[in-house]
Amino acid sequence: MAAVAGAGKTTRQINAEIKRLIAQGATDVCVADPAARHNLGVALLDPVQVTFDGSVGYYCAGMIDGPTVQINGSAGWGLAESMLTGTVIVRGSAGNGAAATIRGGTVVIHGDAAARAGVSMKGGVVLIAGNCGYMAGFMAQKGTLIVCGDAGAAFCDSMYECVGFVGGNITDLGNDAVIEEPTAADRAFLETTLSRHLGHDRPDLLSRLPQFKKVVAGRRLWNFDKREWATWREAL
């Protein structure tokens, strides 16, 4: 494992050292003392493992394509924003806008996520072991958003073809979001996903699979209809 000592270094210096080590052939890089600096590990484009041994600030692992990034702590706003492919794992909790606009890959948050997790996501999987704040999944177009705990207000508001699953309570559903019965395939997908990413740390979740609710778009907002103006006005 290649090591980067974060103490006393700027974000630019840490990121440059990570990329220098990868260019030299390193496939496993550990950054010590990230000290909640912003914009760490952005635009990584190689299938490598990068571990931040501590909490990170805003926009960690944004715009990545291929790597596995693990954060042994919590993350600030904008975690993994605009990720194309790869895996991002947060051992703690995440701030607002986690996994916003991702196009693929997997984001796993072992703690809670604040507001607007998975907004406008266009693919991939967002898995939150704890609770999430308001407007998670807002205008999500594709992919899967899984919240094992409770979901805040306006869950999956104005969603398109994304699918949401919630293991706890939902404060309220967003505009045009509806609950439907999970299929056998949905249950199998949940079991596989939870086992793979959380099985060692949260085996209790598997026993709660029958409690998970499935949330999809009611499709009333997919095409404008003046008869649905009240719903459109609220969404806008």
N, C-alpha and C positions, 0 to 999 in steps of 0.2 A: 504494500500500500504506500502510495506517495503522500507526503504530508505537507500541508501549508500552515504556517504559523500566522494566525490572523492578528495577534496582538501587535498594536502599533502600526498596522498597515491600513491604508485607505481601501474603500471598495474597489476602486480601479486597480490597485496593486494586487489585491486578492484574486480578482477575476482574471487578470493578466497571468498570474502565476498558475492558476488552475488550467488555463488554456495552453500555457507553455508546457506544463507537465503532460497534458493530453497529446500535444503535438510531438512530444518526445517518446510517446508510446505507453504512457501510464493509462491503465484501465480502471484504477480504483484510487480515488483521491479523497483524503480526509482533511477538512479545514477545521483547525482548532480555534477557539475563541472568536467566533463570528461576531459576538457582542451586539447582536440585533442590528447590524448594519443593513442599509437598504440596497436593493438591486443586486444581491449576490447571486451568482450562478445563472446569469441571464444568457440567452442565445447560445446555449451549449448544443452542438449539433452532432455529437458522436455517441455511440452506444456504450457509454462508460458509467461507472458508479461514482457519484460525488456525495460525500456525507459532510454535513455541517454539524459539528459537535457542540450544539448550543442553539439558542434561539436566534432567529433572523428577523429582519425588518420588513419593509414594504417590498412587494414585487419580486420576491425570490423565485428563481427558476422560471421567469417569464420567457416566452418565445423560444422554448426549447424544442428540440426535435430528435428524440431518441434516447437520451440518458435516463438513468434512474437517480433521482435526487432524494436523499433522506435527510430530514432535519430532526436532530435529537433535542427537541425543544419545541417552542411555539413559533408561529409565523405572523407577520403583520398583514396589512392589506394586500390584495392583488396577487396572492400566491398563484403561481403557475399560469398567470394570465396569458392567453393566446398560445398555449402549448399546442404543438402539432401531434407529436407522439412522445411516448416515454412514460415514466412513472414518477410521481412525487408523493413522498410519504412524510407526514408530520406526526411526530410522536406526542406532541402537545395539542394546542388549539390553534385556530387560524382567525385572522381578522376579516374585515369586510371584503366582499368581492372575491373570495377564494374560487379559483378555477373559472373565472369569467372568460367567456368567449373561446374556451378550448375547442379544438377541432378533433381531438382523439386522445388516446392515452388514458391513464388512470391516476386520479388524485385520491389519496387515502388520508383522512384526518382522524387520528385516534381520539382526540378530544372533541370540543365543540367548534362550530363555525359561526361567525357573526353574520350580519345581514348580507343579503344578495349573493349567497353562494351559488355558483353555477349559472349566473345570469348570461343569457344569450349564448349558452354553450351550443356547439354545432356537432357534437359527437363525443365519444369517450364515456368514461364512468367517473362519477364523483361519489365517493363513499365517506360518509360522516358517521363515526361511531357514536358520537354524542348528540347534542341538540344543535339546531341551527336557528338563526335569527329570521327577521322578516324578509319577504320577497325573494326567497330562494327559488331558483329556477325561472325567474322573470324572463319572458320572451325566449325561453330555451327552444332551440329548433330541432335538435336531435340529441341522442345520447341517453344516459340513464343517471338519475340523481337519487341516491339512497341515503336516507336519514334514519339511523337506528333509534334515535331518541325522539324528542319532540320537535315539531316544526313551528316556526313563528307565523305571523300574520301574512296574508296574501301569498300563500304557498303556490308556486307554479302559475303565477298570474300571466295571462296572455300567452300561454305556452303553445307551441306548435306540435311537432312530432316527438318531443322528448317524453320520457316516462319517469314519473317519480314514485318512490316507495318510502313509506314512513312507518317505523315500528312503534312509535309512541302516539302522542296526541298532536293534532293539527289545530293551531289557534283559529285559523279560518282559511278557506281556499281562496285563491285569487280569482280574478275575472275569467270565466270560461273554463275553469278547472273543475273536473268532476272525478268522483271515486267510482271505480269499477272493480269487479271481482278479479283477483289475480288468477291466471291460468296455471296449469301444471308446469308449463314451460317457465313461467315467471318464478314459481316457487323453486324450481331446479336452478335457475339462474341466480337467484338470491342465495341459495344454499352454497353453490359453488363459489360465488364471489365473496361471501362472508367467510367461508372456510379458508379460502386462499389468502385473504388479506388481513383477517382479524381473528382467525381460528385459535391461534396460540395465545393471544392476549385477551380475547373476549369470547370464550366458548359458550358463555351464557346466551349469546345472541342467537345461536342456532335453535335453542329451545323456544325462542320467541317468534320464529318464522310465521306461524299461523296468525300472528297479530298484525303483520305488516299489511298496510293499506296501499293500494295502487291508485295513482293519480294520473289522469290523462287529460288531454284537451277535449272540451265539449264541442269544438269546431264551430261555434257560433261566430267567432271572430276571424275565421279563416277567409271569409269573403264578406264584404260590406253588405249589410241589409238594413235599410232604414227602419224596419220593424224591430231591430235589435239596438236602436239608437241609445237607449238607456245604458246598456252594457258597454257600448263603444265609448260613450261619453265618460263613463267611470274609468275605463282603461286608458283613455287619452288624458 
